[in-house]
Amino acid sequence: MSVGQRHRVALAQVFMKEPEVAILDEPTGTIDAITKKSIADSIVSARNNLHSTIIIITHDNNFAMNVCDRIAYMDEGKIKRIEELKR
């Protein structure tokens, strides 16, 4: 399987369990832009359909801006700013 396919399978395994809270660490770390869009759509869909809280840890600000409702910016392990995004 490709890296993108492995990411999608891992997400499917998490969301099949219908968790109340899921923590995703760099869910798009090493994948291409098309697969990144697919994963972003899957995360948003899961959040809306399962009513889950999804915590995403990422260095990709664009991905976070497209997927998240709220972003906490951290520096040296401390939250420096929290930003609410309008949807």
Helices and strands as residue ranges (DSSP letters): H 3-16, E 21-25, H 33-50, E 53-57, H 61-67, E 70-75, E 78-84
